[in-house]
Amino acid sequence: MSGSDIPYQLRPSKFIDRQIFVELLGRLIQSRGPEAYIYISMGGRHLVDHYAVYKDLGIKAQFSFDNDKNQVARQAFNRPTDTTVCATMDSADLPSKLDEIAGKFPSKRNFIIWLDYTGTDHKAQLQEAEEVLVRLRHGDVFRITMNANLKCLKEGSSGNPAERAKKRADTLRSRLGGANVPTSVTVIDDDPLSLARVLAQCVALMASKAKLREPSLNFVPVLTTSYADGQRMLTMTCVVSEQGHAEIFPNANFKRWAFARRTWDDIQDISVPVLSAKERFRLDANLKKSGKKMLTALRFLPAENEEQSLLELASYKKFQRFYPAFRHVDD
Ligand SMILES: C[S@@+](CC[C@H](N)C(=O)[O-])C[C@H]1O[C@@H](n2cnc3c(N)ncnc32)[C@H](O)[C@@H]1O
């Protein structure tokens, strides 16, 4: 079963990741006016992210695309507003279509763009992201999700740990091309987050190339997360500010947000346990206690061992208010 086929009630981390994004958007664009924005993403079959930005931020100007025609027919069936446009399109065509998409919503000034990739063609993804970035303007928001599953570097699955780590780095470099991987990357070790860390550096490098092409634009990282409900994924969000623009973006209050980040590679790992309602209630009643005491309150390990259980409980404490309840059919 692929990550996207796992039911959402078994994918709390993906849900939390999306909810943090929606809260981030609120922080970034509320004072600028969400009604000035066009939201563009691959919405998947149910457009869950489009529903979220509509319900929480009131953004009605929405564009969803997918390279699977049937998926798009399903999106059209599910679209949250009658202004949501669903199109069959590959992400490779997005950069050249941005003006056309803007033309569908003539009164809007800015884009929020989320490239929510599932595949592992990281080279094409980085190229597409760069082509999108150079076309953005002050006030825009850009987000990219990439597959950071170590297993996608199959060549690094044999040998001793040091050999594996070197082989993986060599494989990634040959797939992406030397110019797309920082020279400092020489190993990708067995740590589940290690590929995510390296890809975060590759995205930072890609953004610096976009900056060289459009020197008046600043691409400011605001949030980097990773989770592994099915496969491990990395998601990075940045905003665009133009040098010399009268408005400071993001505004000074942004750094007070608990999840705000100002570097590309400061990854927040969302690794919450999959909990029943009864388990959640017990943890919530003990939320102010230490991880060990929360574990004692449960009287079982929610993960494979105590160390992992404590890590997951720490993650639960951090992201508890975003944890899905799945009471609403459209969540
Ligand atoms: C992870 S799902 C989107 C989930 C959605 N954003 C959400 O928040 O629930 C990714 C979708 O993008 C489509 N997709 C993947 N790669 C694509 C590409 N390169 N171009 C167009 N569509 C793509 C897939 O068919 C899938 O429906």
The ligand as a Tripos MOL2 file, in Angstrom:
@<TRIPOS>MOLECULE
LIG
   27    29     1     0     0
SMALL
NO_CHARGES

@<TRIPOS>ATOM
      1 C1          0.2520   13.5830   -2.1380 C.3       1 LIG1
      2 S1         -1.0420   13.7720   -3.2890 S.3       1 LIG1
      3 C2         -1.7070   15.3240   -2.8690 C.3       1 LIG1
      4 C3         -2.2770   15.4260   -1.4890 C.3       1 LIG1
      5 C4         -2.8680   16.7700   -1.1300 C.3       1 LIG1
      6 N1         -1.9930   17.8870   -1.4360 N.3       1 LIG1
      7 C5         -3.2200   16.8010    0.3490 C.2       1 LIG1
      8 O1         -2.8390   17.7240    1.0630 O.co2     1 LIG1
      9 O2         -3.9030   15.8640    0.7980 O.co2     1 LIG1
     10 C6         -0.1410   14.1130   -4.7370 C.3       1 LIG1
     11 C7         -0.9710   14.1070   -6.0120 C.3       1 LIG1
     12 O3         -0.1630   14.6910   -7.0340 O.3       1 LIG1
     13 C8         -0.1730   13.8980   -8.1920 C.3       1 LIG1
     14 N2          1.1680   14.0510   -8.7660 N.ar      1 LIG1
     15 C9          2.3220   13.5080   -8.3170 C.ar      1 LIG1
     16 N3          3.3560   13.9400   -9.0640 N.ar      1 LIG1
     17 C10         2.8340   14.7890   -9.9920 C.ar      1 LIG1
     18 C11         3.4070   15.5890  -11.0130 C.ar      1 LIG1
     19 N4          4.7170   15.5670  -11.2250 N.pl3     1 LIG1
     20 N5          2.5960   16.3670  -11.7680 N.ar      1 LIG1
     21 C12         1.2580   16.3650  -11.5600 C.ar      1 LIG1
     22 N6          0.6520   15.6160  -10.5850 N.ar      1 LIG1
     23 C13         1.4340   14.8560   -9.8080 C.ar      1 LIG1
     24 C14        -0.5080   12.4940   -7.7510 C.3       1 LIG1
     25 O4         -1.2220   11.8120   -8.7710 O.3       1 LIG1
     26 C15        -1.3610   12.7490   -6.4970 C.3       1 LIG1
     27 O5         -2.7350   12.7590   -6.8220 O.3       1 LIG1
@<TRIPOS>BOND
     1     1     2 1
     2     2     3 1
     3     2    10 1
     4     3     4 1
     5     4     5 1
     6     5     6 1
     7     5     7 1
     8     7     8 2
     9     7     9 1
    10    10    11 1
    11    11    12 1
    12    11    26 1
    13    12    13 1
    14    13    14 1
    15    13    24 1
    16    14    15 ar
    17    14    23 ar
    18    15    16 ar
    19    16    17 ar
    20    17    18 ar
    21    17    23 ar
    22    18    19 1
    23    18    20 ar
    24    20    21 ar
    25    21    22 ar
    26    22    23 ar
    27    24    25 1
    28    24    26 1
    29    26    27 1
@<TRIPOS>SUBSTRUCTURE
     1 LIG1         1 GROUP 0 **** ****
